[in-house]
Amino acid sequence: MIYAANFKTNHTRQSTREYLAKLQIQLMSKKNSGDKVYVFPPLTALDDYNSADFTVGVQNAYPVESGAYTGEVGLEQLAEFNINTILIGHSERRDILNESQDEVAKKFAFFKEHNFEIIYCIGESLAIREQGIEAVMEHLISQFEGIDTSYDNFVIAYEPIWAIGTGRVASVEEITETHNALKKIVNKPLLYGGSVKGANITNISAIKNVDGVLVGGASLKPETFLELVLH
Ligand code: PGA
């Protein structure tokens, strides 16, 4: 299983350091050898953590090496910390920051060219979910536009927008149906995200085509994230 913690705009440099120190101790002794753990802290908390037990990635970056892009971070800044894992296409970036599919695809192509491991997020709104699975799949497929789905270093995260940070997790039936359909289209590791927590990890991780989870709220404390990783 893959366990990915997305801190979003939470935690400081100091609290991230403390968090990762706790995580390291627990993972060293207890982590299942087949599991992979990722942590995506905010940009200001990035550093070269260089651990065999977890990977630190970036939540977003601009698809350039360096240059005149005020307020953005490019490859040169990530290389300083040996970061080569990135989240691309999170619904908060698509919706709140208005990132278009075109921009998302440009980021994908750039970071692919630089051999980054890419965790690529897709997901539908509640209005689309209410129209049924065909509308959901049509939308999800549109989020692969311009994306080279044959890229090797590529993980997909299916995150229904209506389940993110709402406490309303998708049902086992909804996840099963959607993941089965997605696997037929792109056969890559497939994470589920959206209100994953200790109370539902056993049911979610037991679903056949769920290869891991992307976690926001329940990842903010090392204790609640470890509850998932060590369940
Ligand atoms: P959540 O966030 O676990 O707080 O629902 C998931 C995500 O946005 O990746």
py3Dmol code that shows the C-alpha trace and the ligand (Angstrom):
import py3Dmol

protein = """\
ATOM      1  CA  MET A   1       0.000   0.000   0.000  1.00  0.00           C
ATOM      2  CA  ILE A   2       0.979   3.590  -0.617  1.00  0.00           C
ATOM      3  CA  TYR A   3       0.230   6.158   2.095  1.00  0.00           C
ATOM      4  CA  ALA A   4       0.580   9.800   1.094  1.00  0.00           C
ATOM      5  CA  ALA A   5       0.172  12.737   3.488  1.00  0.00           C
ATOM      6  CA  ASN A   6      -0.822  16.043   1.913  1.00  0.00           C
ATOM      7  CA  PHE A   7      -0.330  18.841   4.450  1.00  0.00           C
ATOM      8  CA  LYS A   8      -1.753  21.514   2.092  1.00  0.00           C
ATOM      9  CA  THR A   9      -1.245  24.946   3.737  1.00  0.00           C
ATOM     10  CA  ASN A  10      -0.647  23.493   7.191  1.00  0.00           C
ATOM     11  CA  HIS A  11       2.492  23.031   9.288  1.00  0.00           C
ATOM     12  CA  THR A  12       5.636  25.109   9.543  1.00  0.00           C
ATOM     13  CA  ARG A  13       9.234  24.192   8.893  1.00  0.00           C
ATOM     14  CA  GLN A  14       9.677  23.479  12.591  1.00  0.00           C
ATOM     15  CA  SER A  15       6.512  21.418  13.042  1.00  0.00           C
ATOM     16  CA  THR A  16       7.261  19.455   9.861  1.00  0.00           C
ATOM     17  CA  ARG A  17      10.687  18.573  11.209  1.00  0.00           C
ATOM     18  CA  GLU A  18       9.146  17.331  14.473  1.00  0.00           C
ATOM     19  CA  TYR A  19       6.457  15.419  12.593  1.00  0.00           C
ATOM     20  CA  LEU A  20       8.963  13.648  10.350  1.00  0.00           C
ATOM     21  CA  ALA A  21      11.178  12.753  13.295  1.00  0.00           C
ATOM     22  CA  LYS A  22       8.207  11.002  14.940  1.00  0.00           C
ATOM     23  CA  LEU A  23       7.252   9.322  11.700  1.00  0.00           C
ATOM     24  CA  GLN A  24      10.796   8.069  11.152  1.00  0.00           C
ATOM     25  CA  ILE A  25      10.992   6.357  14.543  1.00  0.00           C
ATOM     26  CA  GLN A  26       7.668   4.563  14.119  1.00  0.00           C
ATOM     27  CA  LEU A  27       8.192   3.593  10.499  1.00  0.00           C
ATOM     28  CA  MET A  28      11.661   2.197  11.093  1.00  0.00           C
ATOM     29  CA  SER A  29      10.414  -0.419  13.498  1.00  0.00           C
ATOM     30  CA  LYS A  30       6.848  -1.047  12.348  1.00  0.00           C
ATOM     31  CA  LYS A  31       6.354  -0.295   8.675  1.00  0.00           C
ATOM     32  CA  ASN A  32       5.323  -3.158   6.447  1.00  0.00           C
ATOM     33  CA  SER A  33       8.215  -3.690   3.999  1.00  0.00           C
ATOM     34  CA  GLY A  34       5.917  -3.532   0.951  1.00  0.00           C
ATOM     35  CA  ASP A  35       4.450  -0.157   1.938  1.00  0.00           C
ATOM     36  CA  LYS A  36       5.546   3.241   0.637  1.00  0.00           C
ATOM     37  CA  VAL A  37       5.029   6.453   2.574  1.00  0.00           C
ATOM     38  CA  TYR A  38       5.052   9.975   1.111  1.00  0.00           C
ATOM     39  CA  VAL A  39       4.756  13.337   2.819  1.00  0.00           C
ATOM     40  CA  PHE A  40       3.936  16.563   0.967  1.00  0.00           C
ATOM     41  CA  PRO A  41       4.682  19.506   3.287  1.00  0.00           C
ATOM     42  CA  PRO A  42       4.280  23.152   2.296  1.00  0.00           C
ATOM     43  CA  LEU A  43       7.094  24.641   0.191  1.00  0.00           C
ATOM     44  CA  THR A  44       8.698  26.514   3.088  1.00  0.00           C
ATOM     45  CA  ALA A  45       9.159  23.256   5.003  1.00  0.00           C
ATOM     46  CA  LEU A  46      11.006  21.369   2.266  1.00  0.00           C
ATOM     47  CA  ASP A  47      14.415  20.004   3.101  1.00  0.00           C
ATOM     48  CA  ASP A  48      16.610  17.059   2.200  1.00  0.00           C
ATOM     49  CA  TYR A  49      15.222  14.480   4.629  1.00  0.00           C
ATOM     50  CA  ASN A  50      16.858  11.552   2.853  1.00  0.00           C
ATOM     51  CA  SER A  51      15.048   8.721   4.657  1.00  0.00           C
ATOM     52  CA  ALA A  52      14.758   5.110   3.552  1.00  0.00           C
ATOM     53  CA  ASP A  53      11.314   4.945   5.185  1.00  0.00           C
ATOM     54  CA  PHE A  54       9.497   7.871   3.616  1.00  0.00           C
ATOM     55  CA  THR A  55       9.750  10.214   0.648  1.00  0.00           C
ATOM     56  CA  VAL A  56       9.201  13.958   0.829  1.00  0.00           C
ATOM     57  CA  GLY A  57       7.584  15.492  -2.226  1.00  0.00           C
ATOM     58  CA  VAL A  58       6.308  18.889  -3.313  1.00  0.00           C
ATOM     59  CA  GLN A  59       2.600  19.823  -3.533  1.00  0.00           C
ATOM     60  CA  ASN A  60       3.136  21.999  -6.585  1.00  0.00           C
ATOM     61  CA  ALA A  61       5.885  23.658  -8.616  1.00  0.00           C
ATOM     62  CA  TYR A  62       6.244  25.675 -11.783  1.00  0.00           C
ATOM     63  CA  PRO A  63       7.370  23.824 -14.919  1.00  0.00           C
ATOM     64  CA  VAL A  64      10.675  25.654 -15.415  1.00  0.00           C
ATOM     65  CA  GLU A  65      14.254  25.160 -14.281  1.00  0.00           C
ATOM     66  CA  SER A  66      14.553  28.775 -13.109  1.00  0.00           C
ATOM     67  CA  GLY A  67      13.840  32.243 -14.452  1.00  0.00           C
ATOM     68  CA  ALA A  68      11.530  35.256 -14.112  1.00  0.00           C
ATOM     69  CA  TYR A  69       8.343  33.746 -12.629  1.00  0.00           C
ATOM     70  CA  THR A  70       7.646  35.837  -9.553  1.00  0.00           C
ATOM     71  CA  GLY A  71       6.389  33.809  -6.643  1.00  0.00           C
ATOM     72  CA  GLU A  72       6.989  30.419  -8.231  1.00  0.00           C
ATOM     73  CA  VAL A  73       9.405  27.604  -7.454  1.00  0.00           C
ATOM     74  CA  GLY A  74      11.160  25.668 -10.217  1.00  0.00           C
ATOM     75  CA  LEU A  75      13.461  22.707 -10.622  1.00  0.00           C
ATOM     76  CA  GLU A  76      16.572  24.474  -9.340  1.00  0.00           C
ATOM     77  CA  GLN A  77      14.928  25.163  -5.971  1.00  0.00           C
ATOM     78  CA  LEU A  78      13.635  21.587  -5.658  1.00  0.00           C
ATOM     79  CA  ALA A  79      16.985  20.089  -6.606  1.00  0.00           C
ATOM     80  CA  GLU A  80      18.594  21.821  -3.608  1.00  0.00           C
ATOM     81  CA  PHE A  81      16.551  19.478  -1.405  1.00  0.00           C
ATOM     82  CA  ASN A  82      16.726  16.432  -3.674  1.00  0.00           C
ATOM     83  CA  ILE A  83      12.971  16.583  -4.252  1.00  0.00           C
ATOM     84  CA  ASN A  84      11.910  14.439  -7.181  1.00  0.00           C
ATOM     85  CA  THR A  85       8.303  13.634  -6.329  1.00  0.00           C
ATOM     86  CA  ILE A  86       5.402  15.970  -7.116  1.00  0.00           C
ATOM     87  CA  LEU A  87       1.613  16.137  -6.769  1.00  0.00           C
ATOM     88  CA  ILE A  88      -0.005  17.402  -9.966  1.00  0.00           C
ATOM     89  CA  GLY A  89      -3.643  18.231 -10.651  1.00  0.00           C
ATOM     90  CA  HIS A  90      -5.037  18.403  -7.116  1.00  0.00           C
ATOM     91  CA  SER A  91      -8.635  19.631  -7.206  1.00  0.00           C
ATOM     92  CA  GLU A  92      -7.797  22.569  -4.941  1.00  0.00           C
ATOM     93  CA  ARG A  93      -5.314  23.787  -7.542  1.00  0.00           C
ATOM     94  CA  ARG A  94      -7.700  23.123 -10.390  1.00  0.00           C
ATOM     95  CA  ASP A  95     -10.664  24.817  -8.651  1.00  0.00           C
ATOM     96  CA  ILE A  96      -9.291  27.474  -6.284  1.00  0.00           C
ATOM     97  CA  LEU A  97      -6.163  28.391  -8.271  1.00  0.00           C
ATOM     98  CA  ASN A  98      -7.928  27.916 -11.625  1.00  0.00           C
ATOM     99  CA  GLU A  99      -5.300  25.581 -13.049  1.00  0.00           C
ATOM    100  CA  SER A 100      -6.544  24.455 -16.445  1.00  0.00           C
ATOM    101  CA  GLN A 101      -6.086  20.978 -17.910  1.00  0.00           C
ATOM    102  CA  ASP A 102      -3.628  22.554 -20.323  1.00  0.00           C
ATOM    103  CA  GLU A 103      -1.485  23.936 -17.477  1.00  0.00           C
ATOM    104  CA  VAL A 104      -1.731  20.665 -15.579  1.00  0.00           C
ATOM    105  CA  ALA A 105      -0.600  18.779 -18.702  1.00  0.00           C
ATOM    106  CA  LYS A 106       2.357  21.170 -19.168  1.00  0.00           C
ATOM    107  CA  LYS A 107       3.470  20.505 -15.595  1.00  0.00           C
ATOM    108  CA  PHE A 108       3.108  16.789 -16.144  1.00  0.00           C
ATOM    109  CA  ALA A 109       5.191  16.878 -19.328  1.00  0.00           C
ATOM    110  CA  PHE A 110       7.929  18.989 -17.725  1.00  0.00           C
ATOM    111  CA  PHE A 111       8.310  16.924 -14.573  1.00  0.00           C
ATOM    112  CA  LYS A 112       8.077  13.707 -16.574  1.00  0.00           C
ATOM    113  CA  GLU A 113      10.944  14.936 -18.723  1.00  0.00           C
ATOM    114  CA  HIS A 114      12.912  15.388 -15.501  1.00  0.00           C
ATOM    115  CA  ASN A 115      12.031  11.882 -14.303  1.00  0.00           C
ATOM    116  CA  PHE A 116       9.980  12.982 -11.317  1.00  0.00           C
ATOM    117  CA  GLU A 117       7.665  10.534  -9.650  1.00  0.00           C
ATOM    118  CA  ILE A 118       4.260  12.066 -10.323  1.00  0.00           C
ATOM    119  CA  ILE A 119       1.169  11.577  -8.200  1.00  0.00           C
ATOM    120  CA  TYR A 120      -1.525  12.781 -10.539  1.00  0.00           C
ATOM    121  CA  CYS A 121      -4.924  13.728  -9.059  1.00  0.00           C
ATOM    122  CA  ILE A 122      -8.302  13.448 -10.734  1.00  0.00           C
ATOM    123  CA  GLY A 123     -11.823  13.707  -9.355  1.00  0.00           C
ATOM    124  CA  GLU A 124     -15.370  14.802 -10.040  1.00  0.00           C
ATOM    125  CA  SER A 125     -17.734  17.296  -8.421  1.00  0.00           C
ATOM    126  CA  LEU A 126     -20.912  16.260  -6.620  1.00  0.00           C
ATOM    127  CA  ALA A 127     -23.035  17.512  -9.539  1.00  0.00           C
ATOM    128  CA  ILE A 128     -21.218  15.105 -11.865  1.00  0.00           C
ATOM    129  CA  ARG A 129     -21.351  12.204  -9.385  1.00  0.00           C
ATOM    130  CA  GLU A 130     -25.113  12.659  -9.131  1.00  0.00           C
ATOM    131  CA  GLN A 131     -25.414  12.113 -12.885  1.00  0.00           C
ATOM    132  CA  GLY A 132     -24.048   8.570 -12.492  1.00  0.00           C
ATOM    133  CA  ILE A 133     -20.940   6.557 -13.294  1.00  0.00           C
ATOM    134  CA  GLU A 134     -20.922   7.272 -17.036  1.00  0.00           C
ATOM    135  CA  ALA A 135     -20.747  11.026 -16.449  1.00  0.00           C
ATOM    136  CA  VAL A 136     -18.112  10.464 -13.760  1.00  0.00           C
ATOM    137  CA  MET A 137     -15.928   8.402 -16.107  1.00  0.00           C
ATOM    138  CA  GLU A 138     -16.335  10.881 -18.935  1.00  0.00           C
ATOM    139  CA  HIS A 139     -15.108  13.639 -16.621  1.00  0.00           C
ATOM    140  CA  LEU A 140     -12.216  11.589 -15.235  1.00  0.00           C
ATOM    141  CA  ILE A 141     -11.100  10.604 -18.731  1.00  0.00           C
ATOM    142  CA  SER A 142     -11.113  14.306 -19.715  1.00  0.00           C
ATOM    143  CA  GLN A 143      -8.590  14.882 -16.910  1.00  0.00           C
ATOM    144  CA  PHE A 144      -6.133  12.599 -18.733  1.00  0.00           C
ATOM    145  CA  GLU A 145      -6.117  14.929 -21.721  1.00  0.00           C
ATOM    146  CA  GLY A 146      -2.527  15.791 -22.644  1.00  0.00           C
ATOM    147  CA  ILE A 147      -1.174  13.356 -20.033  1.00  0.00           C
ATOM    148  CA  ASP A 148       1.204  10.573 -21.096  1.00  0.00           C
ATOM    149  CA  THR A 149      -0.423   7.750 -19.167  1.00  0.00           C
ATOM    150  CA  SER A 150       2.282   5.332 -20.306  1.00  0.00           C
ATOM    151  CA  TYR A 151       4.842   7.161 -18.123  1.00  0.00           C
ATOM    152  CA  ASP A 152       6.433   4.662 -15.735  1.00  0.00           C
ATOM    153  CA  ASN A 153       6.941   6.823 -12.679  1.00  0.00           C
ATOM    154  CA  PHE A 154       3.308   7.686 -12.314  1.00  0.00           C
ATOM    155  CA  VAL A 155       0.668   7.105  -9.635  1.00  0.00           C
ATOM    156  CA  ILE A 156      -2.951   8.186  -9.978  1.00  0.00           C
ATOM    157  CA  ALA A 157      -5.012   9.532  -7.083  1.00  0.00           C
ATOM    158  CA  TYR A 158      -8.768   9.396  -7.511  1.00  0.00           C
ATOM    159  CA  GLU A 159     -10.258  12.011  -5.202  1.00  0.00           C
ATOM    160  CA  PRO A 160     -13.963  12.815  -5.519  1.00  0.00           C
ATOM    161  CA  ILE A 161     -14.110  16.546  -4.756  1.00  0.00           C
ATOM    162  CA  TRP A 162     -17.245  16.134  -2.642  1.00  0.00           C
ATOM    163  CA  ALA A 163     -15.359  13.781  -0.319  1.00  0.00           C
ATOM    164  CA  ILE A 164     -12.317  16.015   0.239  1.00  0.00           C
ATOM    165  CA  GLY A 165     -12.233  17.537   3.693  1.00  0.00           C
ATOM    166  CA  THR A 166     -15.971  17.034   4.093  1.00  0.00           C
ATOM    167  CA  GLY A 167     -16.012  13.921   6.251  1.00  0.00           C
ATOM    168  CA  ARG A 168     -18.218  12.392   3.561  1.00  0.00           C
ATOM    169  CA  VAL A 169     -16.231   9.450   2.286  1.00  0.00           C
ATOM    170  CA  ALA A 170     -17.228   7.718  -0.949  1.00  0.00           C
ATOM    171  CA  SER A 171     -18.929   4.374  -0.349  1.00  0.00           C
ATOM    172  CA  VAL A 172     -17.072   1.113  -0.855  1.00  0.00           C
ATOM    173  CA  GLU A 173     -19.369   0.490  -3.865  1.00  0.00           C
ATOM    174  CA  GLU A 174     -18.577   3.891  -5.404  1.00  0.00           C
ATOM    175  CA  ILE A 175     -14.833   3.449  -4.919  1.00  0.00           C
ATOM    176  CA  THR A 176     -14.920  -0.121  -6.231  1.00  0.00           C
ATOM    177  CA  GLU A 177     -16.866   0.787  -9.356  1.00  0.00           C
ATOM    178  CA  THR A 178     -14.775   3.855 -10.148  1.00  0.00           C
ATOM    179  CA  HIS A 179     -11.409   2.204  -9.462  1.00  0.00           C
ATOM    180  CA  ASN A 180     -12.312  -0.863 -11.537  1.00  0.00           C
ATOM    181  CA  ALA A 181     -13.264   1.376 -14.452  1.00  0.00           C
ATOM    182  CA  LEU A 182     -10.107   3.514 -14.073  1.00  0.00           C
ATOM    183  CA  LYS A 183      -7.792   0.494 -13.938  1.00  0.00           C
ATOM    184  CA  LYS A 184      -9.163  -0.678 -17.273  1.00  0.00           C
ATOM    185  CA  ILE A 185      -8.169   2.654 -18.805  1.00  0.00           C
ATOM    186  CA  VAL A 186      -4.824   3.272 -17.083  1.00  0.00           C
ATOM    187  CA  ASN A 187      -3.124   0.384 -15.382  1.00  0.00           C
ATOM    188  CA  LYS A 188      -1.057   2.307 -12.823  1.00  0.00           C
ATOM    189  CA  PRO A 189      -1.016   2.328  -9.022  1.00  0.00           C
ATOM    190  CA  LEU A 190      -4.295   3.945  -8.008  1.00  0.00           C
ATOM    191  CA  LEU A 191      -4.843   5.807  -4.737  1.00  0.00           C
ATOM    192  CA  TYR A 192      -8.152   6.840  -3.220  1.00  0.00           C
ATOM    193  CA  GLY A 193      -8.414  10.201  -1.465  1.00  0.00           C
ATOM    194  CA  GLY A 194     -11.236  11.990   0.338  1.00  0.00           C
ATOM    195  CA  SER A 195     -11.834  11.884   4.101  1.00  0.00           C
ATOM    196  CA  VAL A 196      -9.688   8.804   4.658  1.00  0.00           C
ATOM    197  CA  LYS A 197      -9.187   8.240   8.383  1.00  0.00           C
ATOM    198  CA  GLY A 198      -8.653   5.575  11.017  1.00  0.00           C
ATOM    199  CA  ALA A 199     -12.338   4.658  11.060  1.00  0.00           C
ATOM    200  CA  ASN A 200     -12.510   3.794   7.341  1.00  0.00           C
ATOM    201  CA  ILE A 201      -8.969   2.718   6.337  1.00  0.00           C
ATOM    202  CA  THR A 202      -9.644  -0.995   6.842  1.00  0.00           C
ATOM    203  CA  ASN A 203     -12.655  -0.993   4.511  1.00  0.00           C
ATOM    204  CA  ILE A 204     -11.007   1.235   1.911  1.00  0.00           C
ATOM    205  CA  SER A 205      -7.668  -0.561   1.814  1.00  0.00           C
ATOM    206  CA  ALA A 206      -9.448  -3.913   1.399  1.00  0.00           C
ATOM    207  CA  ILE A 207     -10.917  -2.826  -1.966  1.00  0.00           C
ATOM    208  CA  LYS A 208      -9.193  -4.735  -4.761  1.00  0.00           C
ATOM    209  CA  ASN A 209      -8.081  -1.882  -6.982  1.00  0.00           C
ATOM    210  CA  VAL A 210      -7.136   0.515  -4.190  1.00  0.00           C
ATOM    211  CA  ASP A 211      -3.331   0.576  -4.097  1.00  0.00           C
ATOM    212  CA  GLY A 212      -3.075   3.283  -1.478  1.00  0.00           C
ATOM    213  CA  VAL A 213      -4.523   6.480  -0.051  1.00  0.00           C
ATOM    214  CA  LEU A 214      -3.887  10.216  -0.315  1.00  0.00           C
ATOM    215  CA  VAL A 215      -4.747  11.832   2.984  1.00  0.00           C
ATOM    216  CA  GLY A 216      -5.281  15.464   3.986  1.00  0.00           C
ATOM    217  CA  GLY A 217      -6.970  16.100   7.342  1.00  0.00           C
ATOM    218  CA  ALA A 218      -6.061  12.798   8.982  1.00  0.00           C
ATOM    219  CA  SER A 219      -2.403  13.212   7.984  1.00  0.00           C
ATOM    220  CA  LEU A 220      -1.859  16.430   9.912  1.00  0.00           C
ATOM    221  CA  LYS A 221      -0.921  14.731  13.164  1.00  0.00           C
ATOM    222  CA  PRO A 222       1.722  12.002  13.036  1.00  0.00           C
ATOM    223  CA  GLU A 223      -0.436   9.872  15.361  1.00  0.00           C
ATOM    224  CA  THR A 224      -3.486   9.904  13.061  1.00  0.00           C
ATOM    225  CA  PHE A 225      -1.393   9.344   9.926  1.00  0.00           C
ATOM    226  CA  LEU A 226       0.470   6.475  11.584  1.00  0.00           C
ATOM    227  CA  GLU A 227      -2.877   4.963  12.540  1.00  0.00           C
ATOM    228  CA  LEU A 228      -3.474   4.584   8.808  1.00  0.00           C
ATOM    229  CA  VAL A 229       0.003   3.420   7.845  1.00  0.00           C
ATOM    230  CA  LEU A 230       0.187   0.854  10.645  1.00  0.00           C
ATOM    231  CA  HIS A 231      -3.450  -0.306  10.599  1.00  0.00           C
TER     232      HIS A 231
END
"""
ligand_1 = """\
9
PGA
P -8.913 14.969 3.089
O -8.047 15.520 1.841
O -8.246 13.685 3.525
O -8.805 16.053 4.130
O -10.286 14.753 2.599
C -7.587 14.659 0.837
C -6.831 15.416 -0.217
O -7.234 16.536 -0.584
O -5.822 14.925 -0.734
"""
view = py3Dmol.view(width=600, height=400)
view.addModel(protein, "pdb")
view.setStyle({"model": 0}, {"cartoon": {"style": "trace"}})
view.addModel(ligand_1, "xyz")
view.setStyle({"model": 1}, {"stick": {}})
view.zoomTo()
view.show()
